[in-house]
Amino acid sequence: MVQSIRETDGLTQEEVATKVGVSKQHVSDVEHGRRRVSIERAVRWAEALGYPPAHFVRMVAQEEIDAVGVKLKVVDAA
């Protein structure tokens, strides 16, 4: 999630880290699946990067669902 958004916005890991208030290593760990972003943190990151929080929350929720192997698709109800 973070890597595709970062690359679309033309940002480096360091720039994202500065905007969201974490280390560059933390961003790298998230991008490589070594760490997950909580829904609470997804809201803060979305706001820091100028995205609607619901967009990030949907992606994080889908990643969590996929990680446990449940066949369920998160969709936008709006």
C-alpha positions in Angstrom: 0.0 0.0 0.0 2.5 2.6 1.1 5.0 1.8 -1.7 2.5 2.2 -4.5 1.2 5.5 -3.0 4.7 6.8 -2.4 5.8 5.9 -5.9 2.6 7.5 -7.4 3.3 10.7 -5.5 7.0 10.6 -6.5 8.2 10.6 -2.9 11.2 8.8 -1.4 10.9 6.7 1.7 12.7 9.4 3.6 10.1 12.0 2.5 7.2 9.8 3.5 8.9 9.1 6.8 9.3 12.8 7.5 5.6 13.6 6.6 4.2 10.8 8.8 6.6 11.1 11.6 8.4 7.8 11.6 11.9 6.6 10.5 12.8 5.7 7.0 13.5 2.2 8.2 9.9 2.0 9.5 8.5 3.0 6.1 10.8 0.3 4.5 9.6 -2.3 6.9 6.0 -1.5 6.1 6.6 -1.6 2.4 8.3 -5.0 2.7 5.7 -6.6 5.0 7.9 -6.7 8.1 5.5 -4.3 9.8 1.8 -3.5 9.5 0.0 -0.2 9.7 -2.8 -0.1 12.2 -6.1 1.4 11.2 -5.5 4.3 13.7 -2.1 4.9 12.1 -3.5 4.6 8.6 -5.8 7.6 9.4 -2.9 9.7 10.6 -0.7 8.7 7.6 -3.5 9.5 5.1 -4.0 12.9 6.6 -0.3 13.6 6.6 0.0 12.6 2.9 -3.1 14.5 1.8 -5.4 11.5 1.2 -8.9 10.8 2.5 -8.5 8.6 5.6 -11.2 6.1 4.3 -8.9 5.3 1.3 -6.1 4.1 3.6 -8.4 2.4 6.1 -9.9 0.3 3.3 -6.5 -0.8 2.2 -5.2 -1.6 5.7 -8.4 -3.5 6.5 -8.1 -5.5 3.3 -4.5 -6.3 4.0 -5.5 -7.6 7.5 -8.3 -9.7 6.1 -6.0 -11.1 3.4 -3.3 -11.9 5.9 -5.6 -14.2 7.9 -6.9 -15.9 4.7 -10.5 -14.9 4.9 -12.2 -14.6 1.5 -13.8 -11.2 1.9 -13.5 -8.0 -0.1 -13.6 -4.6 1.6 -15.7 -2.2 -0.6 -16.6 1.5 -0.3 -20.2 1.8 1.1 -20.4 5.5 0.2 
